[in-house]
Amino acid sequence: MVAFIDLVGVRFGMLVVIKRSVDRKVVYWDCICDCGGAVSTRACRLKMGMTKSCGCLKRKTKWGYKLEDHEFYETWRNMNKRARKRG
């Protein structure tokens, strides 16, 4: 038998677990996001970092990440600065 671990009150990224729910023998954890949104997800997705928000992080940009976080952003920005100076 698998030991039950209560995740209520635990923070995962921008999510805080508020309650446990069961649907067809599958356990889901209902969470509230820092932005005010809500999401239900499985514990493994929370623990592995696959679910970090209600989806608001992906809605911030079309690609699902901030452009500033990309490794080539600084190169692209400098390239644009040089092109604007010439033009």
N, CA, C and O atoms as a GROMACS GRO file, in nm:
protein
  348
    1MET      N    1   0.084  -0.118   0.000
    1MET     CA    2   0.000   0.000   0.000
    1MET      C    3   0.089   0.125   0.000
    1MET      O    4   0.190   0.130   0.070
    2VAL      N    5   0.050   0.224  -0.079
    2VAL     CA    6   0.125   0.347  -0.092
    2VAL      C    7   0.086   0.442   0.021
    2VAL      O    8  -0.032   0.457   0.052
    3ALA      N    9   0.185   0.506   0.081
    3ALA     CA   10   0.158   0.600   0.190
    3ALA      C   11   0.099   0.729   0.133
    3ALA      O   12   0.143   0.777   0.029
    4PHE      N   13  -0.001   0.783   0.201
    4PHE     CA   14  -0.066   0.906   0.160
    4PHE      C   15   0.011   1.025   0.216
    4PHE      O   16   0.037   1.032   0.336
    5ILE      N   17   0.047   1.118   0.130
    5ILE     CA   18   0.115   1.240   0.171
    5ILE      C   19   0.022   1.357   0.144
    5ILE      O   20  -0.018   1.381   0.030
    6ASP      N   21  -0.012   1.430   0.249
    6ASP     CA   22  -0.102   1.544   0.236
    6ASP      C   23  -0.024   1.664   0.184
    6ASP      O   24   0.074   1.707   0.246
    7LEU      N   25  -0.066   1.718   0.071
    7LEU     CA   26   0.002   1.831   0.008
    7LEU      C   27  -0.068   1.965   0.033
    7LEU      O   28  -0.022   2.068  -0.016
    8VAL      N   29  -0.178   1.964   0.108
    8VAL     CA   30  -0.253   2.087   0.132
    8VAL      C   31  -0.162   2.189   0.203
    8VAL      O   32  -0.100   2.159   0.305
    9GLY      N   33  -0.157   2.310   0.145
    9GLY     CA   34  -0.075   2.417   0.201
    9GLY      C   35   0.066   2.424   0.145
    9GLY      O   36   0.139   2.518   0.174
   10VAL      N   37   0.105   2.324   0.066
   10VAL     CA   38   0.240   2.320   0.010
   10VAL      C   39   0.245   2.404  -0.118
   10VAL      O   40   0.152   2.400  -0.198
   11ARG      N   41   0.354   2.479  -0.135
   11ARG     CA   42   0.373   2.564  -0.254
   11ARG      C   43   0.459   2.491  -0.356
   11ARG      O   44   0.561   2.431  -0.323
   12PHE      N   45   0.415   2.498  -0.483
   12PHE     CA   46   0.489   2.446  -0.597
   12PHE      C   47   0.493   2.557  -0.702
   12PHE      O   48   0.391   2.581  -0.768
   13GLY      N   49   0.604   2.623  -0.719
   13GLY     CA   50   0.613   2.735  -0.813
   13GLY      C   51   0.521   2.847  -0.770
   13GLY      O   52   0.536   2.901  -0.660
   14MET      N   53   0.424   2.882  -0.855
   14MET     CA   54   0.327   2.987  -0.823
   14MET      C   55   0.199   2.930  -0.763
   14MET      O   56   0.105   3.005  -0.736
   15LEU      N   57   0.194   2.799  -0.743
   15LEU     CA   58   0.073   2.732  -0.697
   15LEU      C   59   0.080   2.694  -0.550
   15LEU      O   60   0.185   2.655  -0.499
   16VAL      N   61  -0.034   2.706  -0.481
   16VAL     CA   62  -0.050   2.658  -0.344
   16VAL      C   63  -0.165   2.560  -0.345
   16VAL      O   64  -0.274   2.592  -0.392
   17VAL      N   65  -0.140   2.440  -0.293
   17VAL     CA   66  -0.242   2.334  -0.291
   17VAL      C   67  -0.346   2.368  -0.185
   17VAL      O   68  -0.312   2.398  -0.070
   18ILE      N   69  -0.475   2.363  -0.224
   18ILE     CA   70  -0.581   2.396  -0.128
   18ILE      C   71  -0.666   2.275  -0.088
   18ILE      O   72  -0.720   2.273   0.022
   19LYS      N   73  -0.678   2.175  -0.177
   19LYS     CA   74  -0.753   2.055  -0.138
   19LYS      C   75  -0.724   1.939  -0.232
   19LYS      O   76  -0.670   1.956  -0.341
   20ARG      N   77  -0.762   1.821  -0.186
   20ARG     CA   78  -0.745   1.696  -0.262
   20ARG      C   79  -0.881   1.657  -0.317
   20ARG      O   80  -0.983   1.667  -0.248
   21SER      N   81  -0.883   1.611  -0.442
   21SER     CA   82  -1.008   1.561  -0.500
   21SER      C   83  -0.979   1.433  -0.576
   21SER      O   84  -0.868   1.412  -0.625
   22VAL      N   85  -1.080   1.347  -0.586
   22VAL     CA   86  -1.065   1.218  -0.653
   22VAL      C   87  -1.166   1.210  -0.767
   22VAL      O   88  -1.284   1.240  -0.750
   23ASP      N   89  -1.117   1.168  -0.884
   23ASP     CA   90  -1.203   1.151  -1.000
   23ASP      C   91  -1.169   1.017  -1.064
   23ASP      O   92  -1.061   1.000  -1.120
   24ARG      N   93  -1.262   0.924  -1.056
   24ARG     CA   94  -1.242   0.790  -1.114
   24ARG      C   95  -1.114   0.724  -1.064
   24ARG      O   96  -1.034   0.675  -1.143
   25LYS      N   97  -1.094   0.723  -0.937
   25LYS     CA   98  -0.980   0.661  -0.869
   25LYS      C   99  -0.848   0.732  -0.894
   25LYS      O  100  -0.742   0.680  -0.857
   26VAL      N  101  -0.851   0.850  -0.955
   26VAL     CA  102  -0.729   0.929  -0.978
   26VAL      C  103  -0.733   1.049  -0.885
   26VAL      O  104  -0.833   1.121  -0.879
   27VAL      N  105  -0.624   1.069  -0.811
   27VAL     CA  106  -0.618   1.180  -0.715
   27VAL      C  107  -0.565   1.305  -0.783
   27VAL      O  108  -0.460   1.304  -0.848
   28TYR      N  109  -0.639   1.412  -0.768
   28TYR     CA  110  -0.598   1.543  -0.819
   28TYR      C  111  -0.585   1.639  -0.701
   28TYR      O  112  -0.649   1.621  -0.598
   29TRP      N  113  -0.502   1.740  -0.717
   29TRP     CA  114  -0.485   1.842  -0.616
   29TRP      C  115  -0.531   1.975  -0.675
   29TRP      O  116  -0.480   2.019  -0.778
   30ASP      N  117  -0.627   2.037  -0.608
   30ASP     CA  118  -0.678   2.168  -0.651
   30ASP      C  119  -0.584   2.275  -0.595
   30ASP      O  120  -0.553   2.276  -0.476
   31CYS      N  121  -0.541   2.363  -0.683
   31CYS     CA  122  -0.443   2.464  -0.644
   31CYS      C  123  -0.491   2.604  -0.682
   31CYS      O  124  -0.568   2.621  -0.776
   32ILE      N  125  -0.443   2.702  -0.608
   32ILE     CA  126  -0.467   2.843  -0.639
   32ILE      C  127  -0.333   2.904  -0.680
   32ILE      O  128  -0.231   2.883  -0.615
   33CYS      N  129  -0.336   2.978  -0.790
   33CYS     CA  130  -0.215   3.042  -0.842
   33CYS      C  131  -0.199   3.180  -0.779
   33CYS      O  132  -0.296   3.238  -0.730
   34ASP      N  133  -0.078   3.232  -0.780
   34ASP     CA  134  -0.050   3.366  -0.728
   34ASP      C  135  -0.129   3.473  -0.802
   34ASP      O  136  -0.159   3.578  -0.746
   35CYS      N  137  -0.163   3.447  -0.929
   35CYS     CA  138  -0.239   3.544  -1.009
   35CYS      C  139  -0.388   3.541  -0.976
   35CYS      O  140  -0.463   3.628  -1.020
   36GLY      N  141  -0.432   3.439  -0.900
   36GLY     CA  142  -0.573   3.427  -0.864
   36GLY      C  143  -0.644   3.316  -0.938
   36GLY      O  144  -0.758   3.283  -0.906
   37GLY      N  145  -0.580   3.258  -1.037
   37GLY     CA  146  -0.639   3.148  -1.113
   37GLY      C  147  -0.637   3.018  -1.036
   37GLY      O  148  -0.573   3.008  -0.931
   38ALA      N  149  -0.706   2.918  -1.088
   38ALA     CA  150  -0.713   2.787  -1.023
   38ALA      C  151  -0.681   2.678  -1.124
   38ALA      O  152  -0.704   2.694  -1.244
   39VAL      N  153  -0.629   2.567  -1.073
   39VAL     CA  154  -0.597   2.454  -1.158
   39VAL      C  155  -0.602   2.326  -1.075
   39VAL      O  156  -0.572   2.328  -0.955
   40SER      N  157  -0.640   2.215  -1.138
   40SER     CA  158  -0.636   2.083  -1.076
   40SER      C  159  -0.533   2.001  -1.150
   40SER      O  160  -0.533   1.996  -1.273
   41THR      N  161  -0.446   1.936  -1.076
   41THR     CA  162  -0.340   1.857  -1.139
   41THR      C  163  -0.300   1.742  -1.049
   41THR      O  164  -0.337   1.737  -0.932
   42ARG      N  165  -0.225   1.650  -1.105
   42ARG     CA  166  -0.179   1.534  -1.029
   42ARG      C  167  -0.053   1.568  -0.951
   42ARG      O  168   0.022   1.659  -0.988
   43ALA      N  169  -0.030   1.496  -0.843
   43ALA     CA  170   0.084   1.523  -0.755
   43ALA      C  171   0.217   1.507  -0.828
   43ALA      O  172   0.310   1.585  -0.804
   44CYS      N  173   0.228   1.409  -0.916
   44CYS     CA  174   0.354   1.387  -0.985
   44CYS      C  175   0.391   1.507  -1.072
   44CYS      O  176   0.509   1.540  -1.083
   45ARG      N  177   0.293   1.572  -1.133
   45ARG     CA  178   0.320   1.690  -1.216
   45ARG      C  179   0.368   1.807  -1.130
   45ARG      O  180   0.452   1.886  -1.174
   46LEU      N  181   0.315   1.819  -1.010
   46LEU     CA  182   0.359   1.925  -0.918
   46LEU      C  183   0.501   1.898  -0.871
   46LEU      O  184   0.587   1.986  -0.875
   47LYS      N  185   0.524   1.776  -0.827
   47LYS     CA  186   0.656   1.740  -0.771
   47LYS      C  187   0.767   1.745  -0.874
   47LYS      O  188   0.881   1.779  -0.840
   48MET      N  189   0.737   1.712  -1.000
   48MET     CA  190   0.838   1.714  -1.105
   48MET      C  191   0.856   1.852  -1.166
   48MET      O  192   0.945   1.872  -1.249
   49GLY      N  193   0.772   1.948  -1.126
   49GLY     CA  194   0.784   2.084  -1.178
   49GLY      C  195   0.720   2.103  -1.315
   49GLY      O  196   0.748   2.202  -1.383
   50MET      N  197   0.636   2.009  -1.356
   50MET     CA  198   0.571   2.019  -1.486
   50MET      C  199   0.454   2.118  -1.484
   50MET      O  200   0.419   2.175  -1.588
   51THR      N  201   0.394   2.138  -1.367
   51THR     CA  202   0.287   2.235  -1.351
   51THR      C  203   0.334   2.337  -1.249
   51THR      O  204   0.351   2.306  -1.131
   52LYS      N  205   0.355   2.461  -1.295
   52LYS     CA  206   0.408   2.566  -1.207
   52LYS      C  207   0.311   2.679  -1.185
   52LYS      O  208   0.327   2.759  -1.093
   53SER      N  209   0.208   2.687  -1.271
   53SER     CA  210   0.108   2.793  -1.260
   53SER      C  211  -0.023   2.745  -1.319
   53SER      O  212  -0.034   2.631  -1.364
   54CYS      N  213  -0.123   2.832  -1.317
   54CYS     CA  214  -0.254   2.796  -1.372
   54CYS      C  215  -0.254   2.805  -1.524
   54CYS      O  216  -0.354   2.771  -1.588
   55GLY      N  217  -0.145   2.849  -1.581
   55GLY     CA  218  -0.135   2.870  -1.725
   55GLY      C  219  -0.101   3.014  -1.756
   55GLY      O  220  -0.077   3.050  -1.872
   56CYS      N  221  -0.098   3.097  -1.652
   56CYS     CA  222  -0.071   3.239  -1.674
   56CYS      C  223   0.071   3.262  -1.724
   56CYS      O  224   0.095   3.359  -1.795
   57LEU      N  225   0.165   3.177  -1.688
   57LEU     CA  226   0.303   3.193  -1.736
   57LEU      C  227   0.310   3.173  -1.887
   57LEU      O  228   0.385   3.244  -1.955
   58LYS      N  229   0.234   3.079  -1.941
   58LYS     CA  230   0.234   3.056  -2.085
   58LYS      C  231   0.160   3.165  -2.160
   58LYS      O  232   0.193   3.195  -2.276
   59ARG      N  233   0.061   3.225  -2.096
   59ARG     CA  234  -0.015   3.331  -2.162
   59ARG      C  235   0.064   3.461  -2.171
   59ARG      O  236   0.029   3.549  -2.250
   60LYS      N  237   0.170   3.475  -2.092
   60LYS     CA  238   0.249   3.598  -2.095
   60LYS      C  239   0.313   3.620  -2.232
   60LYS      O  240   0.322   3.733  -2.279
   61THR      N  241   0.357   3.513  -2.294
   61THR     CA  242   0.416   3.522  -2.427
   61THR      C  243   0.356   3.415  -2.516
   61THR      O  244   0.304   3.314  -2.467
   62LYS      N  245   0.364   3.437  -2.641
   62LYS     CA  246   0.309   3.343  -2.738
   62LYS      C  247   0.384   3.210  -2.735
   62LYS      O  248   0.326   3.106  -2.767
   63TRP      N  249   0.511   3.212  -2.697
   63TRP     CA  250   0.594   3.091  -2.701
   63TRP      C  251   0.598   3.017  -2.569
   63TRP      O  252   0.652   2.906  -2.564
   64GLY      N  253   0.544   3.073  -2.463
   64GLY     CA  254   0.544   3.003  -2.336
   64GLY      C  255   0.665   3.030  -2.249
   64GLY      O  256   0.681   2.968  -2.145
   65TYR      N  257   0.750   3.122  -2.290
   65TYR     CA  258   0.863   3.161  -2.206
   65TYR      C  259   0.896   3.307  -2.236
   65TYR      O  260   0.858   3.360  -2.340
   66LYS      N  261   0.966   3.370  -2.145
   66LYS     CA  262   1.005   3.508  -2.167
   66LYS      C  263   1.121   3.513  -2.266
   66LYS      O  264   1.215   3.435  -2.255
   67LEU      N  265   1.115   3.604  -2.359
   67LEU     CA  266   1.223   3.615  -2.456
   67LEU      C  267   1.355   3.647  -2.388
   67LEU      O  268   1.461   3.604  -2.434
   68GLU      N  269   1.350   3.724  -2.280
   68GLU     CA  270   1.472   3.762  -2.208
   68GLU      C  271   1.546   3.641  -2.152
   68GLU      O  272   1.666   3.648  -2.128
   69ASP      N  273   1.475   3.531  -2.131
   69ASP     CA  274   1.537   3.410  -2.076
   69ASP      C  275   1.608   3.327  -2.181
   69ASP      O  276   1.684   3.236  -2.147
   70HIS      N  277   1.586   3.356  -2.308
   70HIS     CA  278   1.648   3.277  -2.415
   70HIS      C  279   1.797   3.310  -2.424
   70HIS      O  280   1.836   3.425  -2.403
   71GLU      N  281   1.878   3.212  -2.454
   71GLU     CA  282   2.023   3.231  -2.454
   71GLU      C  283   2.072   3.329  -2.560
   71GLU      O  284   2.180   3.387  -2.543
   72PHE      N  285   1.997   3.350  -2.668
   72PHE     CA  286   2.042   3.440  -2.774
   72PHE      C  287   1.976   3.578  -2.767
   72PHE      O  288   1.995   3.660  -2.857
   73TYR      N  289   1.899   3.603  -2.662
   73TYR     CA  290   1.827   3.731  -2.652
   73TYR      C  291   1.923   3.849  -2.653
   73TYR      O  292   1.900   3.946  -2.725
   74GLU      N  293   2.029   3.842  -2.575
   74GLU     CA  294   2.125   3.953  -2.565
   74GLU      C  295   2.191   3.981  -2.701
   74GLU      O  296   2.209   4.097  -2.738
   75THR      N  297   2.226   3.876  -2.774
   75THR     CA  298   2.284   3.891  -2.907
   75THR      C  299   2.186   3.958  -3.002
   75THR      O  300   2.222   4.048  -3.077
   76TRP      N  301   2.062   3.914  -2.998
   76TRP     CA  302   1.957   3.972  -3.083
   76TRP      C  303   1.936   4.119  -3.049
   76TRP      O  304   1.922   4.202  -3.139
   77ARG      N  305   1.933   4.151  -2.921
   77ARG     CA  306   1.910   4.289  -2.878
   77ARG      C  307   2.022   4.381  -2.926
   77ARG      O  308   1.997   4.490  -2.975
   78ASN      N  309   2.146   4.336  -2.911
   78ASN     CA  310   2.261   4.416  -2.955
   78ASN      C  311   2.260   4.433  -3.107
   78ASN      O  312   2.295   4.540  -3.158
   79MET      N  313   2.221   4.330  -3.179
   79MET     CA  314   2.212   4.336  -3.324
   79MET      C  315   2.109   4.441  -3.367
   79MET      O  316   2.134   4.518  -3.461
   80ASN      N  317   1.996   4.444  -3.300
   80ASN     CA  318   1.893   4.544  -3.330
   80ASN      C  319   1.941   4.685  -3.299
   80ASN      O  320   1.910   4.778  -3.374
   81LYS      N  321   2.014   4.702  -3.191
   81LYS     CA  322   2.067   4.835  -3.157
   81LYS      C  323   2.160   4.885  -3.267
   81LYS      O  324   2.153   5.001  -3.307
   82ARG      N  325   2.248   4.797  -3.315
   82ARG     CA  326   2.342   4.838  -3.422
   82ARG      C  327   2.268   4.872  -3.550
   82ARG      O  328   2.303   4.968  -3.618
   83ALA      N  329   2.164   4.795  -3.584
   83ALA     CA  330   2.087   4.821  -3.706
   83ALA      C  331   2.013   4.954  -3.697
   83ALA      O  332   2.002   5.025  -3.797
   84ARG      N  333   1.964   4.989  -3.581
   84ARG     CA  334   1.892   5.116  -3.565
   84ARG      C  335   1.986   5.235  -3.574
   84ARG      O  336   1.947   5.341  -3.623
   85LYS      N  337   2.109   5.219  -3.528
   85LYS     CA  338   2.206   5.328  -3.534
   85LYS      C  339   2.242   5.361  -3.680
   85LYS      O  340   2.265   5.477  -3.715
   86ARG      N  341   2.248   5.257  -3.763
   86ARG     CA  342   2.283   5.277  -3.906
   86ARG      C  343   2.170   5.340  -3.984
   86ARG      O  344   2.192   5.420  -4.074
   87GLY      N  345   2.049   5.304  -3.949
   87GLY     CA  346   1.934   5.340  -4.029
   87GLY      C  347   1.886   5.479  -4.009
   87GLY      O  348   1.789   5.520  -4.072
   0.00000   0.00000   0.00000
